[in-house]
Amino acid sequence: MRISDLFRTASFRLAVLFAFAVTAATTVIFVFIYWHVATFDVRRVGVRLSDEVARAAAEPDDQLRRQLRRRLASDLRKLDYVGLFDARGKSVFGNVAALPEGLPIDGAPHPIEVAPLGGGSGTEPALLAARQRPNGGVVLIGRSLYEVYALRRLVIRALALGVAPTILSALIIGLIFSLRTVKRLRSINEAILRIIQGDLQDRLPVGPWKDDVDNIASGVNLMLDEIVRLLDQIKSVSDNIAHDLRAPLSITRMSLERGLAAPAEKDLRAAANRALAELDRALTTVTALLRISEIELGRRRHEFVPVDLAEVCATAFELYEPLAEAKSISFTLDAGRPVPLSGDHDLLVEAVANLIDNALKFGPENGVVCVSASVVSGRAEVAVCDNGPGVDPSESGEIFKRFYRSKSARSIPGTGLGLNLAATIFSLHGLDLKVADNHPGARFVASQRLPASS
């Protein structure tokens, strides 16, 4: 990656902004420190000078001279400048030969440039306080600010030297994070390009940090998994339709060819009737497959409302009651108490109807079919039982697949899609459809655990 490209990345711009923010914050802190260093010592010395010059102005001459001499010689709070002047302004004691020009005689401390004590050239900063005595004279005391100003310059130099490394460190850290981010984004972009080119099994890389980028990549990977699943379903539907249409179309073609080749008109009519029957079978299969695909895609999930499984079973029971009477089957319903669930009423009726149709189709005449809806151990259950041939245990996991027909039922007409459609609808509603031995016959049960409030 070129350096110019790195400079244009959002992560590098963020690093620069972060560097400026750190610099600004550091500068504010340094200015605060400098302000305290620059003013604290001057204020402290100024307060002390004001107090001492007020006391000195009231002392007798002899006693004042002894105190000032002692202070100049040995006091830890040393006075650098001391001066005692008579009423005419002439120096009578101290190391200050004359009152500095412009120094107010008010007892308050004032910063003044004075000649160095060592006799050198130029001036140096000092804090002086002068006050008039009762005899008309003036007492002056002061402290050199050379060390204070030197400390200020030291602090300024330290601050100046500290800002540059701070900015440089922030930029280096930002550059490192930018390179890491750019590398991750480049690997993600390469994976996206591979997916666009047709490699739908590829996925976006996810690191171990579980940060925001990893969360987005994980979400995109889940979306890709769902897209691949839906594409596989579409392909499966197409393959199933092609597979199931081949036989009836071939039979239809052969029937029509034989009918056209036959000399009698009745043979042609018979061939046409067989062809229509095969076309109806193919149409039924295609309709069922499309119905299953529509349900698998969950297009109606947003329409779910509270429903009663007992009412669903009662509706399906009424639809098949005449057929059960025609086959002399003992057809009973056990759904006396409400069984609440969230779902699509029509779809659930269709699922239960497929189970009932399956039981009536494979059950013997004068047989028994029972439909029930109940709450058992906190689970909503729908059950359809019969006393037919039942399901071999080895086929219990296969009968819900598309086009699968058990060995005992292959002689009976059907598409092999009824149980698959029922299982798909129940799965859409969160119910698990299973089959068990009814001793004799089969017992199909769809169940779901209810919320605690139910």
Secondary structure as UniProt FT lines:
FT   HELIX           3..7
FT   HELIX           10..58
FT   HELIX           61..74
FT   STRAND          81..85
FT   TURN            87..88
FT   STRAND          91..94
FT   TURN            101..102
FT   STRAND          110..114
FT   TURN            117..118
FT   STRAND          124..132
FT   TURN            134..135
FT   STRAND          138..144
FT   HELIX           146..196
FT   TURN            197..198
FT   TURN            200..201
FT   TURN            208..209
FT   HELIX           212..261
FT   HELIX           265..296
FT   TURN            297..300
FT   HELIX           301..303
FT   STRAND          305..308
FT   HELIX           309..326
FT   TURN            327..328
FT   STRAND          330..334
FT   STRAND          340..343
FT   HELIX           345..362
FT   TURN            365..366
FT   STRAND          368..376
FT   TURN            377..378
FT   STRAND          379..386
FT   HELIX           393..395
FT   TURN            396..400
FT   TURN            402..403
FT   HELIX           407..409
FT   TURN            410..411
FT   HELIX           418..428
FT   TURN            429..430
FT   STRAND          432..437
FT   STRAND          442..449
FT   TURN            452..453
//
